[in-house]
Amino acid sequence: MANTIKLNVNDSAQVQLPQKVSVLTAEPNVWLLIYSGIAVQRQRAEGSSGFLGIGAHTSETDAVVEVTIDRISGVLLQAATSASMANILEEETWGQWIISSTGLSIRDNGDLVLTVNTSVTGEGDAEFWSFYYNVSAKLVLDEASISGNIRWSKNLATPHASTHFSISADTKVTVAIPGQFPFDKVTVEAVGLEGSVNAADPNFYIVPYTIKGALLGKSLTVAVSPIPAAFTPGPAFGFGELVVTQTGGASPIQLTPANRHISGVDFEMQFLPAPK
């Protein structure tokens, strides 16, 4: 069974001399991206030449090398890939080095991954240390997004001409430390932007929002918090606080290169009275 070796272009010990060229084509949002570099796979096969030719045998090492060359939000339309030997070593006896296939794919988290199938066979010490790669990819680049509306009763509060809510797409991981109670660690993956307040509805103020960013391949929840200073209290105000609850759309949210946008993740702001 072949070894699986995972390399990343952001690690100089794994990929050397990485290069990228971006060319916008005549088609909307369609780019030609060209990548090259040297992937350090470090494979070795060590057989034996025997004694006076007796007992000679070969050793073979196969590797499926997965090189993450970029992270994008989009769709892969076409690709041409190639790889060739960059650094090999053979000590005195017979050896063979093979690159049998190359290919390109986009993973659910947006990783653009070059896959290269390699093998090295040696009667003595044969090392297949690295290979050169070249990738040309035609892609639609389209940043992932989450959108929806936040509404509240006109009797609740009047908005000022300012930012009214703190909006973010978050991931949450439960952390367990020996001797302590488990707790949730929340990471903000992207921050949302509000649109203009829409007062056309007779009963509600409505604020649209959009979140864009590195959203692919994650389990996301949208967090919305009111900024109290951005409102003038209405008749419903007393002792308590403004709270926002989700009223529509998925939770959690999973975005992929094939499903990059979700809308209708809606919220409503209400007043939560203080305990009496």
Backbone torsions as a table, in degrees:
resi	resn	phi	psi	omega
1	MET	NA	136.3	-177.1
2	ALA	-71.8	144.8	172.1
3	ASN	-71.6	148.4	171.2
4	THR	-107.8	121.9	-178.2
5	ILE	-115.3	123.3	-179.2
6	LYS	-106.3	123.0	180.0
7	LEU	-122.8	153.9	-179.0
8	ASN	-133.0	134.8	-176.4
9	VAL	-63.8	-20.1	-179.3
10	ASN	-80.1	-6.0	178.1
11	ASP	-108.0	111.6	-175.7
12	SER	-66.8	-18.7	176.3
13	ALA	-78.3	-17.6	-177.9
14	GLN	-102.8	-36.8	178.5
15	VAL	-131.6	121.9	-178.1
16	GLN	-103.5	146.1	176.2
17	LEU	53.3	46.8	178.6
18	PRO	-69.3	139.7	179.0
19	GLN	-136.6	151.0	-179.7
20	LYS	-145.4	135.2	174.2
21	VAL	-123.5	130.9	-179.8
22	SER	-114.9	125.9	-178.8
23	VAL	-127.6	120.5	176.4
24	LEU	-79.7	125.4	-179.6
25	THR	-85.5	-178.6	178.8
26	ALA	-76.5	-9.2	178.3
27	GLU	-90.1	140.3	-177.3
28	PRO	-58.5	128.5	176.2
29	ASN	62.3	12.9	179.9
30	VAL	-101.5	126.1	-176.1
31	TRP	-122.0	148.6	166.6
32	LEU	-103.5	115.4	179.7
33	LEU	-109.7	129.3	-177.6
34	ILE	-119.0	127.8	-177.5
35	TYR	-125.2	147.6	171.5
36	SER	-151.7	160.6	179.2
37	GLY	171.3	-178.4	178.2
38	ILE	-119.1	116.6	-178.9
39	ALA	-92.8	126.4	-176.9
40	VAL	-96.3	100.0	-175.5
41	GLN	-95.1	-23.3	173.2
42	ARG	55.6	57.8	177.3
43	GLN	-103.7	144.8	-176.4
44	ARG	-141.8	136.2	174.1
45	ALA	-124.7	128.6	-176.8
46	GLU	-131.9	98.9	175.6
47	GLY	-91.5	-146.9	-179.9
48	SER	-148.0	136.9	175.8
49	SER	-84.8	-1.9	177.8
50	GLY	72.1	-165.9	177.9
51	PHE	-113.6	113.0	-175.5
52	LEU	57.4	34.6	178.1
53	GLY	85.5	-6.0	-179.8
54	ILE	-89.4	131.5	178.7
55	GLY	81.6	14.4	178.1
56	ALA	-67.1	141.5	175.9
57	HIS	-153.3	158.3	179.7
58	THR	-104.8	160.7	174.1
59	SER	-126.8	141.7	-178.6
60	GLU	-128.4	136.9	175.1
61	THR	-124.2	122.7	178.0
62	ASP	-105.1	146.2	179.2
63	ALA	-144.3	132.7	168.0
64	VAL	-98.0	110.8	-174.7
65	VAL	-100.2	121.6	179.0
66	GLU	-109.9	112.6	-176.0
67	VAL	-108.3	112.3	175.1
68	THR	-79.3	111.6	-173.7
69	ILE	-103.1	-12.1	-179.4
70	ASP	-170.1	169.8	169.7
71	ARG	-132.0	123.1	-174.5
72	ILE	-135.7	166.0	170.9
73	SER	-118.8	106.8	-176.7
74	GLY	172.4	-162.0	-177.1
75	VAL	-127.0	131.4	176.3
76	LEU	-82.5	119.3	-179.0
77	LEU	-93.1	-49.3	-179.5
78	GLN	-148.7	157.1	177.4
79	ALA	-155.2	146.5	171.1
80	ALA	-127.8	125.7	-175.2
81	THR	-129.0	150.1	175.6
82	SER	-152.6	158.1	177.0
83	ALA	-149.3	147.2	179.3
84	SER	-146.1	158.4	-175.2
85	MET	-65.6	133.5	179.2
86	ALA	-112.6	-34.0	-177.7
87	ASN	-148.6	112.4	178.0
88	ILE	-131.8	158.5	179.1
89	LEU	-141.5	134.6	174.3
90	GLU	-137.8	126.7	-176.7
91	GLU	-104.5	96.3	166.3
92	GLU	73.8	-30.3	-175.4
93	THR	-116.7	-174.5	-171.3
94	TRP	-71.8	141.4	175.0
95	GLY	-150.3	159.1	178.7
96	GLN	-142.4	137.5	-179.0
97	TRP	-125.9	130.5	-173.3
98	ILE	-133.4	133.5	164.0
99	ILE	-112.3	110.5	-170.8
100	SER	-92.9	-26.6	179.3
101	SER	-164.9	157.4	174.5
102	THR	-136.8	154.7	178.7
103	GLY	-163.0	165.9	-177.3
104	LEU	-134.0	141.2	179.1
105	SER	-150.0	161.1	173.0
106	ILE	-109.8	126.9	178.8
107	ARG	-85.1	168.8	-176.7
108	ASP	-61.2	-25.7	179.2
109	ASN	-89.4	6.4	179.3
110	GLY	92.3	-2.0	178.3
111	ASP	-66.1	129.4	173.9
112	LEU	-93.7	114.0	-168.3
113	VAL	-119.7	124.3	171.5
114	LEU	-89.7	127.3	177.3
115	THR	-111.0	127.1	-178.4
116	VAL	-127.3	123.7	176.9
117	ASN	-94.2	120.9	-175.5
118	THR	-129.3	161.4	171.1
119	SER	-154.0	152.8	175.3
120	VAL	-135.6	133.0	178.5
121	THR	-123.4	135.0	-179.7
122	GLY	-142.0	140.1	170.6
123	GLU	-85.1	-33.2	170.3
124	GLY	-110.1	-136.0	-179.9
125	ASP	-92.9	109.7	177.7
126	ALA	-119.3	123.6	-177.0
127	GLU	-120.4	131.2	176.6
128	PHE	-112.8	89.0	-166.5
129	TRP	-81.4	-38.7	-177.1
130	SER	-159.4	162.0	175.8
131	PHE	-137.0	152.3	176.5
132	TYR	-91.1	138.6	178.5
133	TYR	-126.6	153.3	174.1
134	ASN	-139.3	130.6	-177.3
135	VAL	-131.4	130.0	169.7
136	SER	-119.2	122.7	-174.4
137	ALA	-130.9	131.4	174.0
138	LYS	-101.3	120.6	-172.9
139	LEU	-137.2	151.3	165.0
140	VAL	-91.6	118.2	178.1
141	LEU	-97.5	124.7	-173.2
142	ASP	-152.3	109.2	-174.7
143	GLU	-65.5	133.2	-179.5
144	ALA	-64.4	152.0	-176.7
145	SER	-150.8	154.0	170.8
146	ILE	-126.1	135.4	-179.1
147	SER	-143.4	161.9	178.9
148	GLY	178.0	-165.5	-179.7
149	ASN	-127.8	148.5	171.8
150	ILE	-117.7	125.6	-178.9
151	ARG	-126.9	160.6	173.4
152	TRP	-156.9	154.8	-177.9
153	SER	-64.0	141.3	178.5
154	LYS	-67.1	-21.8	176.0
155	ASN	-76.4	-16.2	-175.8
156	LEU	-78.2	-50.7	-175.9
157	ALA	-164.4	151.0	176.2
158	THR	-103.5	127.4	-177.0
159	PRO	-77.7	143.3	170.2
160	HIS	-84.0	171.7	177.2
161	ALA	-83.9	73.6	-177.4
162	SER	-158.4	-177.9	173.2
163	THR	-72.3	131.5	-171.6
164	HIS	-105.1	-23.2	-174.6
165	PHE	-138.8	149.8	167.2
166	SER	-94.7	120.8	-172.1
167	ILE	-126.8	133.1	178.9
168	SER	-153.1	156.1	169.9
169	ALA	-102.8	121.9	-171.2
170	ASP	-119.9	152.6	165.7
171	THR	-112.3	152.1	-177.3
172	LYS	-132.3	132.5	177.8
173	VAL	-127.8	131.1	176.7
174	THR	-82.4	123.4	-177.3
175	VAL	-105.6	127.3	178.4
176	ALA	-113.5	119.5	177.5
177	ILE	-116.1	127.6	-179.4
178	PRO	-52.3	131.7	179.2
179	GLY	85.9	-1.2	179.3
180	GLN	-128.6	160.3	175.5
181	PHE	-72.6	141.5	175.9
182	PRO	-59.8	147.1	178.0
183	PHE	-140.0	158.1	-179.2
184	ASP	-93.1	128.9	174.6
185	LYS	-101.2	117.8	-177.1
186	VAL	-103.3	130.9	177.5
187	THR	-118.4	128.1	176.5
188	VAL	-80.5	116.2	-178.8
189	GLU	-89.2	-32.2	179.1
190	ALA	-161.0	151.9	-178.1
191	VAL	-107.5	141.2	-178.2
192	GLY	-91.7	158.5	177.6
193	LEU	-118.8	137.2	177.6
194	GLU	-83.1	152.3	165.5
195	GLY	-94.7	-170.8	-180.0
196	SER	-75.0	149.9	177.6
197	VAL	-68.1	130.3	177.3
198	ASN	-104.5	116.6	-178.2
199	ALA	-107.9	16.4	-175.5
200	ALA	-69.2	-31.3	178.9
201	ASP	-68.5	137.7	-177.4
202	PRO	-68.6	-20.3	-173.4
203	ASN	-112.7	-23.5	-171.6
204	PHE	-130.9	146.3	160.4
205	TYR	-87.0	143.0	-179.0
206	ILE	-132.5	129.7	177.0
207	VAL	-119.8	116.5	173.9
208	PRO	-78.0	153.5	177.0
209	TYR	-141.4	158.8	174.9
210	THR	-141.4	137.6	174.1
211	ILE	-117.2	127.0	175.8
212	LYS	-129.3	150.5	178.1
213	GLY	154.5	-156.2	-179.2
214	ALA	-80.8	80.8	-171.3
215	LEU	-109.2	-6.8	-173.2
216	LEU	-74.8	144.8	171.7
217	GLY	69.2	22.7	-179.1
218	LYS	-126.3	155.6	174.2
219	SER	-94.0	106.2	-168.7
220	LEU	-110.7	145.3	166.6
221	THR	-124.4	145.0	178.3
222	VAL	-94.3	127.3	178.8
223	ALA	-110.1	129.2	179.2
224	VAL	-128.5	125.4	179.0
225	SER	-127.9	131.9	178.0
226	PRO	-69.4	149.5	171.8
227	ILE	-103.2	100.5	-171.0
228	PRO	-53.6	-36.5	-177.4
229	ALA	-67.5	-10.9	-178.9
230	ALA	-88.3	6.6	-177.2
231	PHE	-132.6	149.9	167.3
232	THR	-99.8	124.1	-175.8
233	PRO	-59.5	142.6	174.6
234	GLY	-100.6	-168.9	-177.5
235	PRO	-61.3	-25.9	-176.1
236	ALA	-76.1	-14.6	-176.4
237	PHE	-70.3	144.3	171.5
238	GLY	-154.7	-140.8	172.7
239	PHE	-84.1	123.6	-177.9
240	GLY	156.1	-154.8	-177.2
241	GLU	-149.2	158.3	173.8
242	LEU	-81.8	134.8	178.2
243	VAL	-132.5	154.3	-179.8
244	VAL	-123.8	131.8	177.1
245	THR	-123.9	148.4	179.5
246	GLN	-77.3	133.5	-177.6
247	THR	-117.9	-7.8	-178.7
248	GLY	-159.9	156.3	177.6
249	GLY	90.1	174.0	-175.0
250	ALA	-79.3	153.5	171.3
251	SER	-160.6	115.3	2.1
252	PRO	-75.3	171.6	-177.0
253	ILE	-113.4	133.3	178.1
254	GLN	-121.2	114.0	177.5
255	LEU	-107.5	140.3	179.7
256	THR	-131.6	169.0	176.4
257	PRO	-56.7	-30.3	178.7
258	ALA	-84.5	-16.0	-178.7
259	ASN	-137.8	78.7	-168.3
260	ARG	-91.2	-12.9	-173.4
261	HIS	-131.5	141.3	172.8
262	ILE	-137.6	136.6	178.4
263	SER	-124.0	175.1	178.8
264	GLY	76.5	18.6	174.9
265	VAL	-87.7	90.2	-167.5
266	ASP	-104.8	156.2	-177.8
267	PHE	-137.9	158.5	173.5
268	GLU	-133.0	134.9	177.6
269	MET	-94.2	135.5	178.6
270	GLN	-136.4	174.3	179.0
271	PHE	-106.5	127.1	177.8
272	LEU	-104.5	109.2	-178.7
273	PRO	-64.9	150.9	175.8
274	ALA	-71.1	148.6	177.7
275	PRO	-59.5	142.9	178.9
276	LYS	-97.8	NA	NA
